[in-house]
Amino acid sequence: MSRSRVLEREYGKVKVKVYGGLGEIGGNCIVIEDRDRKIVFDNGIRFSALRKFYGGRIEPLGLSELRAIGVLPPLDALQGASAVYISHLHLDHVGLLSSIPPGVSIKVPSARVLESTLASWYKRSGSWLAYVPPEYTAKVEDVEPMKEDENGVTAMPVSHSCFPACSFLYRGSDATVFYSGDFRLEPLAGVCGQLDEVVRGSGVDKVDVALLEGTNFGAEHALMTASMFRECLSLLFRDYELISVSIDPLDLEAFTAILDLSSLMDRSLVIGSERLLWAVEELERLRPEALDRVYALEELEVPTPLLLKSVGLEEVLKGPQGYALVVEPVGLLQRLRVLKMWGGVQDLAGSAVVLMDPEPRESVKEVEEGALRVWLRSFGAQVLRLRLSGHYLPHQFRRIVEALRPRDLIPIHTEGADVMNKLFNRIVTSM
């Protein structure tokens, strides 16, 4: 019905099959066959197909239907594989883990983060999202960064708007294959390195084929760099009272960058959404000293192991210049509406709400954006949208090609494959 075409290329005995991610953003699924070995990179949802067939009260009937109409990779892409490697936990890459056949190992950047986020968020979902957590029979394992595993795969930590994220390098019998997943070249915070530095650390000076994402090729909106984002937020912290920033709940880099900036501007960071509490556990491992100025709203259900200080929203609104609030959009709106019903502080004139686009935007649309803006403006808040991409920018493409030195390129996760191929040929000719 809506099945995507499969691209096949051979490099000696190494076969590369692209089941998802061609000519569109999302739905990545890459199969590598090498003699008697078969591995899969990503198991993503194709939101283009999901939007086409479902909406409102029309819900999927189950995994079989989702496969049949091309929302999920076909079963033959997964059958016989020794492992599925998940680059990161955005749904257009992780997909529905319950759909992976028994006996296929699921390798993720962090099983701990998977359990703290997607598995717990959707475990009791009443919709198709209930298929996101792996079934209890699934074998879920952590990849070991920068170490080649039993399948010849090396996980390479990269920066993205989802933490942790990996690119993968496969050293095969006749070819070396690089699969990018999604990544940005300029990290937003110091919790991971840059791709070209990671490639040098792998000991590989060139690859035979690079399956490289190109999300931002053809993008019509202006894109911010990480340094531009930090500068913009610094100006807002200086000129506005309360600053509330809504972020993708998986974006540890954005969380850390906002925490660092709020500390520099002598503000305490307040977590206003339960789905962001997992980030505290990660920072306790990565940068425990940074948590001195982190609070949780009293209204949140904070897990017992998290020894966080708490503060009430009314107290925050009485002294807004001393705080920065990090939330998901719907979380902030709910708390303001409750306060309004109680007759609490309603005037947010002089304060700003910064909306950062989630990635992928189609993943879970929990509140209609138009209604969200109307509500926030009714409180007097200045609503601003920042488009900070979790993906590299087109002008950085040369730097990536020069780091990987691929003999062949397969553009994925992009609507600008033609431009990528033309630029690739030009760069290779000049190298």
N, C-alpha and C positions, 0 to 999 in steps of 0.2 A: 504493500500500500504506500508507505512513505519511507521504504528502505533506502538508505544511501548506497551509492556505488562503492565497490571495494577496489582500491588501487593495489596492484601487486608489482613488486620489483625484486629482481634476483641479483645477488652479488656473490657469484660462485654458488656454494651450497647454502648460503644464508638468504632466506626469503623474508621480505618485509611486506606485510599486508596491512593496509590502513582501512579499518572497518568504520571509523567515525572520526570526524574532525576535518574532513576535506571540504573546502569551499564554504565553511560556516564556522562560527565561533562556538565551541563547545562540543560535547559528545565524543571526546577523544577515546579511541580504542585502537591500539597498535599491536599486531601479532608478529612475533619473530619466530620463524621455524628454521632450525639449523640441525640437519641430519635427524637424529631421534629426539631432539630437544624442542620444546615449544614453550614460550613465555609470552605474557601479555602486559602491555603498558596501558594502564587506566581502563576504566569500565564506565565511561561517562554517560549521563543523560543528555539526549538531544532535545533541548528546550524548543527548538524550531518545530519538531514533530509534536511535542507535548502541547504547545500552544494551538497547533492546528486541530487536534482531535478532542481536546478537553477544555473545560471552562465552566464556571458556575456549578450547576448540579451534575454535570457530566463528569464522572470520575472513572479512572481506569478500573477494569474488572480484575486485574491481577497481572502477574509477571508475564504470563504467556501472551496476553494482549499487548502489553508494552513492547515485547520483543517483536510481535507480528507487525506492528505499525512503525517500527524503527525508532522508538524512543530509547530502547536499550540495545546493546550489541546482540547480534544473533547468537544462539547457543553454540553453533559450530566454531565461533571465534574463541570460546572459552574451553570447550571440551578437549581433554587430552593435554591441557597445559599443566606444567608443574607449579606455576605460580602466576598470580596477577599482582603487578607492582603498581601501587597507587601513588601518584606524584604528590597530591595534596588533597585536602578534604572538602574542596568545593564540589557541589553536586554534579557539575558538568564534567568532572573527572573521576570522583569516587563512585558515583552512580548508586545503585541499589545493591549493597553487599550481599543481601539475602538471595540475590539472583545468581550468584557464583556457584557453580556445581560443586557437590561434595568431592573432597579429595584434592581440590585446587587450593594451594596455600595463598593466603592474602597477606601481602607484604606492604606495610604502611610506614610513613616517616615516624609515627609515634602511636603505638597502640594505646598508650596512656591518654593522649590527647583525643584520640578517637572515642574512647570510653567517656571522657569528661565532657565531650561536646556532642557530636552527632548521635552517638549511640544512646546517650541519656536524653537528649532533646526529643528524639523521635520514637523512643521505645514504646510509648503508649499512644502514638498518633492514631487518629481515626481515619486517616487518608492513606494514599499510596506511599507517603513518607515513612510509614511503619516498616517498609522494606529496606530502609537505609541501614539500620544496625545489622551486623552480621548475625546469622543464626548461631545458636550455641554449638552446633557441630563444626562451624568454620574454624580453621586454624589461622589465627591472626598473629603475625610476627612483625617485630621492628626490623627495618633495614639497618645495617651498620654503616654509618657515613664513611665514605672514602676507602672502603674495603671491598674487594671483589668477593662475591659470595659463590655458593655452590653452582649457580646457574650462569656464572660469568658476568654478573651484573654488578656495577658499582653505583651506589647512590651518592649523588653530589648535591649537598645542601645549597639552596639558592634563596634569594629574597623574593617574596611575593606577598600579596595581601591576604594570605592564609599561612599560618605557621603551624608546624614546620612544612617546608616544601622541598622537593628534590627534582633534579634532572637525573636521567639514568644513562649510563654508558654500558653497552654490551660489547664484550670482546668475543667475537665468534670465530668459527673455524676459518672462514675466508674473508671476513669483513668486520669492521668495528662500526657499531651503530650508536649514534647519540640521539636520545629523545629528550626534548627540552622540558616537557610539562609546561607550566606557566611560570614566568619569572620577570622580575624587574632587574635592570643592570645596576641601578644606584640604590643600595639599601636605605630604608627610611630610618632604621635604628640599628645599633650595633649588636644585633643578635644573630647575624649571619653575614657571610662574605659575598663578594662579587663573583659572577659567573666566570669571567676570564681568569681570575685568581684561582678559583676552584679547579678549572680545567688544567692550569699549570701544575697544581698540586697533585693531579691524578697521574702524572707521568706520561700522558698521551699528547703527542705534538700534532696529530692530525687524525681525522676520522674518515671512513669511506662514505658514510651517508649521515646527514643530519636531518632529523625530523624536527623542524624548528617552528615554534608558534610565531604568529604575526598579527596578534590581536589588533594592534593600533595602526596597521597599514590601512589607509582609507578612512580613518576616523576623522569626522568633521568638526569635533569639538576641540578646543584648546586643551592641551595636556600640561599638567604641572609636573615639574621635577620634584624630587624629595627636598632639595634645598629651597625651592620656591614655596613648597607646602609649609616648611618650618618658618620661613620668613612671614608668610601670610598669617599663620596662627599667632606669631609673636606680636604682630600689629593688632590683631583682634584682642589678645590678652591685655594689651596696653590701653586700648581705646574703649573697650566695652566693660560692663559690669560682669554679670554672670556669663560665662562662656559654656555652652553645652554642645558637645560634639557627638554626633551619632556615627558609629563605625560598624563595619562588618564584624560580627561577634567572633570571627576567627582571625581577625587581623591583629596579631600580637605586636607587630612592628608599629602600627599606628597608635596602639595603646601606649607602647613604650615611648614613642616620640612625643605624644601629648603629655605624658607624665614628666618627661625631662623638661619640656618647655614650661609646664605649670610650675615646676620647682624653681626654674630660673626666674620666673615672674612672681615668685613668692606666693603661689597659690597652692592649696591642697587639692589633690585629685579625688573626686568622689565617684564611685562606681554606682550607676543607677539602674543596672539590668543584671538579672541573675545569670544570663548567658555569657556575661563578661567575667564572671568570677573565676573561671578556669585560668584566665591570664595571670591571676595572682599566684596560683600554684606554680606556673612556669617561671614567673619572675623570682619567686623564692629560690628556684634552682639556678637561674641565670644571673640575677642581680639583686640579691636580698637587701642590700643597702638602699635600693631605690624605693622600698615600700614604706619608709618612715612617714611619708606625707600622703599615704593612700587611705581613704576611708570608704566604707560602704554605707549606702542609705539604710537607715534603721528599718525601713519598710521591706527590705529584701530578706529572703530566706537564705542566710549565709551558712554554708556547711560548717559543722563543728570544727574540723581541723584548721580552718582559716581563722587565725587570730587577728582579725582586722578590727581597727577602731570603727565606730559607727557615728553617723550624724544624721539628724532629721532634715527632711527637705525644707521644712519651715525655717529651720536655723540657717540653712544655706541661702534661702531667699532673703533673709534679713541682713546677711553680710555677704552679698554676692561677689564683691571684688576679691574676696579671699579664697574663692573656689573655682575649679573647673570641673564640669560634670561630663562624664563619658557614659553614653547610653546607646541603646538601639532606639530608633525613632518612636516606635509604638510604646516603649517603656516610659519615656519622658512624658509623652502625651497623657498616658493613663494617670500618672501621678499628679500632673497639673490639673486634670479634670476632677480628680478626687478632692484636691485642695480647694478647688472652686466650689464644689458642693458643700464643703465644710465651712465656707466663708473665709478661707485662709488668704494668704497673699496672692493677688491676681495680677498685679501690674509688673510686667517684665520689660517695660520701656527702658532702653539703655542696655539691654542684654541681647545676646546673639545666639541663635541656634544654627550650628554648622551641620549640614547634611552631606555626608560623603556617600557616593554611590556604592552600593554593595556589588560584589562580583561573584558569580554572574547575577545581573540585575533580575533575571527571571526566576531565580532559585525559589524564593518564598516571598510572595508579595503579601505581607501581613496587613498593610493598611494602604488605602488609596492615597497617592501622593497629594492630589489636589485637596482632599479633605484634611490631610495632615497640615498643609500650609495654612489653610483657613483657620484651623484650631489654634496653631501657634501664633498667627497674627492677631487673633482675637485677644491674646494675652499681652500684646504689645511688643513681642519679640521680633527682632530683625532676623529673617530667615535667609541663610546663605547656602549655596551649594558649591562644594569643591569637588572637582573631578581629578582625583589623584589615582592614576592607574597602577594596578599591580603588575603591569607588563612593561617591557622595555619600549623605548620610543624609537620610531623609524630611523632617526638620524644615528642611532647607536648600532644599527644593523651591521655596518662595516666592522666595527670593533668585535662583534660576536663571530662573524665569519673569519676574521683574522685569527681569533683565538682557537677556533675549531679546525680551520683549514679543511673543510669537507670536500671530497671529490664530487659528491652529489647532494642535492638539496631536495627535500620534500616539505613544502610549506603546509602547515596544519593550523587549525584554530584561527583561521583568518578568512576574510573576504577579499583580501588583496594579494592572492597567490601570484598573479601575473606580474605585479610590480616587484614582488620579492624575487621571483625568478630572474627578471631583467637586471635588477640590482646585483644579484648574486653573480650572474655571468660577467657583469662589468667589474666587480670586485676581484673575482678569480683571475680575470685577464690581466689586471693591474698588479697582482701579487707576484 
